[in-house]
Amino acid sequence: MNKSEKKARRAALIEERLAKDERKAIANLTQSKEYKTLIRDLEVCFHNKVENNGRQIRYPLTFDGDRVLRGSNIPMIDSAIEAVFFSGRYKFGANDLYVYSAIDEVVKRLISLELLDVEALKSQCSDSR
């Protein structure tokens, strides 16, 4: 292996370590109560656009276990039941819009495209306490 190949390999290893650290930081962030608060707050952007006969309504969220919640009853679900939290969805007849997991995927995608800074997001989530 020549000098430039060694340098390229070293750079690739460093990049791989950084990517692993970034994935770990994202995983730690997404398990936090503050991150779930952010997801819940972003969901407000959706529900504020729901109208029925010209009136804004709070469309009910359904969680696994068929828990249907409205308005201020939308809870902060404990991290021990994280899967239940991310099951938050709007039911439209036989169809479901998994809004919480969709918002989670959008935030993660923005991070992977480096359009959203993990450190800034962690700081913002911590400030929202």
N, C-alpha and C positions, 0 to 999 in steps of 0.2 A: 504494500500500500504506500503510495507516494504521499508527500507532504500535503498537497491540496486535498487528497481524498481523506486523510486523517482529520484535517481541519473541517471538512464538510461533515464528516461523521460526528465529530465532537459538537458541531453546531446543531446537528440533528438530534443528538442526545439531550442537549440543553433544551431545545425546543420541546422535545417529548416530555421532559421533566416539568417544564413550565405548563404545558397543556394538562398534565396530570394534576399539578397543584391547582390549576384553574378549575378543573372538574371537581376536585375535592372541595374547593371554596364554594362552588355553586351548590354542591350537594349539602354542605353545612348550612348555607344560606336558606335553601328551599325547605329545610326541616325546621326552621325557626318560627316561633309564634309571630314575630314581626313580619316575616315574609308572607305568612298566611293572612295577616292583617292587610298587607299590600294587595294581595290577590282579591280579598273581599272588597277592599276599597275600589279597585279597578272594575270589579263587577258592577259597581254603581253606574259606571259609564254605559253599560248595557241596559240595566233595568230602567234608567231614566228616559230611555227612548221607547219604552213600551206604552202603547196607548190602546184604549178601548172606548169606542164611541167618542173620540176626541178628548178623552180625559187620560192623564197619565196615571198608570197603575203600577203597583209593585207586583211584578210577576213572581209567583211563588217558586222557590228553589226546592228541589227534591234531592235528598241525599240517600245513599244506600241504606237499606232498612226501611225504605219508603217514608222517611221523615220529611214532611212537607213544611216548610217554614216561610213566613212572610214578614216583611217590615223589620222592626227592631228585634224580632226573634231570631234573626240570622246569627248563629252563635260563632264564637271562636272555638273550633273543635280542637281538642287536645291532640298533641302530636302523636300520642299513643295510637290514635285511630286516624293516621294521616290519609289512608286510602279512602276513608269516609269523607274527609274534608274535600279531597280532589274529585269526589264523585258528584259534587254540586252541579245540578243541571236544571234546565228548563224543560218541562215536558209539553210537547205539542201533539196531543193525541197519541199515536203509536210511536212518535219520533221524540228523540231526546237531543238537546244541545248541551253538551258537557262544557259549560262555560268556565268553571274553575280550572279544569285541566287544560282547556284551550288557552286561557290567559297565562297559565304556567308555561305552556309551550312557547307562546309568543315572547315572554320575558326571557326564557332560556335561549331562544333563537336570536334575540337582540344582543344578548351577551356573547353568543358564539360569533356573531358578525362584528363584534367589538363596537356596537352602536350603543351599548349600555355597559357602564363600568361596574364590575362586581363590588369593588371597594366603595364606590360612591353609593351603590344600592344598599350595601350593608349599613353604611352610615345613615342613609335616609331611613331605612327600616328601624334602626336604633333610635333615631330622633323622633319617631312617631309614637314612642311609648307613652 
